[in-house]
Amino acid sequence: MPRINDLQDRFRREICNEIFAVNKDIRFVGIVNREGEVIEGGFRKGIEPLLDQNEEQDMYLQSLSNISFFQSFSEKFGPVDYLLIKQKKISMITIPYRANILCISVSSQSDIDRIRDETIKIVSL
């Protein structure tokens, strides 16, 4: 009989794979814990990260901080659905996911609205 952690790991892996399947322009899908560690997911095969490991960790910690900051206004504005950052080379979507966050980076030329909407459907199931 599979252990609960094994089932959770498999479920998280399946979610990341489903999100990668939404669009070939998705560079990275990762579930990030409260310590800023990627606990599932990673870069699409063949994609080179633009940041080194320390910069990536800093970015995830900042994403966590941004989500927490805006969640502090949930009583007045409603819950945070997602945060979107668009830059010249990439766009980053951050979605609260259970006790963690889901981070997705995509090419800025891609259809970010469709990717966001499809991703929210996947994680809402």
TAKA-V281151 format. One record per pair of residues at least 4 apart in sequence whose ideal C-beta (glycine too) atoms are under 8 Angstrom apart, sorted by the first residue. I is the first residue (numbers start at 0). J is the second residue. Records with the same first field share a line. If there is no record, write none. Layout:
# TAKA-V281151
I: J / J
This chain:
# TAKA-V281151
1: 5 / 6 / 9
2: 6
3: 7
4: 8
5: 9
6: 10
7: 11
8: 12 / 39
9: 13
10: 14
11: 15 / 30 / 38 / 39 / 40
12: 16 / 39 / 40
13: 17
14: 18 / 30 / 39 / 101 / 121 / 122
15: 19 / 28 / 29 / 30 / 39 / 40
16: 20
17: 21 / 121
18: 25 / 28 / 101 / 103 / 117 / 118 / 121
19: 25 / 28 / 43
21: 25 / 113 / 114 / 117 / 118 / 121
22: 105 / 109 / 110 / 113 / 114 / 117
24: 105 / 106 / 108 / 109 / 114
25: 43 / 103 / 104 / 105 / 109 / 114
26: 42 / 43 / 46 / 89 / 104 / 105 / 106
27: 40 / 41 / 42 / 43 / 46 / 48 / 102 / 103 / 104
28: 40 / 41 / 101 / 102 / 103
29: 37 / 39 / 40 / 41 / 59 / 101 / 102 / 103
30: 37 / 38 / 39 / 40 / 96 / 99 / 100 / 101 / 102
31: 35 / 36 / 37 / 38 / 59 / 62 / 63 / 99 / 100 / 101 / 102
32: 36 / 38 / 98 / 99
33: 63 / 98 / 99
35: 56 / 57 / 59 / 60 / 63
36: 56 / 59
37: 41 / 59
38: 99
42: 46 / 47 / 48
48: 55
49: 88 / 89
50: 54 / 55 / 58
51: 55
52: 56
53: 57
54: 58
55: 59
56: 60
57: 61
58: 62
59: 63 / 100 / 102
60: 64
61: 65
62: 66 / 82 / 91 / 93 / 100 / 102
63: 67 / 100
64: 68
65: 69 / 82 / 93
66: 70 / 79 / 82 / 93 / 95 / 100
67: 71
69: 73 / 76 / 79 / 82
70: 78 / 79 / 95
72: 76
73: 77 / 78 / 79
78: 95
79: 95
80: 94 / 119
81: 92 / 93 / 94 / 95 / 115 / 119
82: 92 / 93
83: 90 / 91 / 92 / 93 / 111 / 115
84: 90 / 91 / 93
85: 90 / 107 / 111
86: 90 / 91 / 107
87: 107
88: 106 / 107
89: 104 / 105 / 106 / 107
90: 104 / 105 / 106 / 107 / 109 / 111
91: 102 / 103 / 104 / 105
92: 101 / 102 / 103 / 104 / 105 / 111 / 114 / 115 / 118
93: 100 / 101 / 102 / 103
94: 100 / 101 / 103 / 118 / 119 / 122
95: 100 / 101
96: 100 / 101 / 122
101: 118 / 122
103: 114 / 118
105: 109 / 111 / 114
107: 111
109: 114
110: 114
111: 115
112: 116
113: 117
114: 118
115: 119
116: 120
117: 121
118: 122
119: 123
120: 124
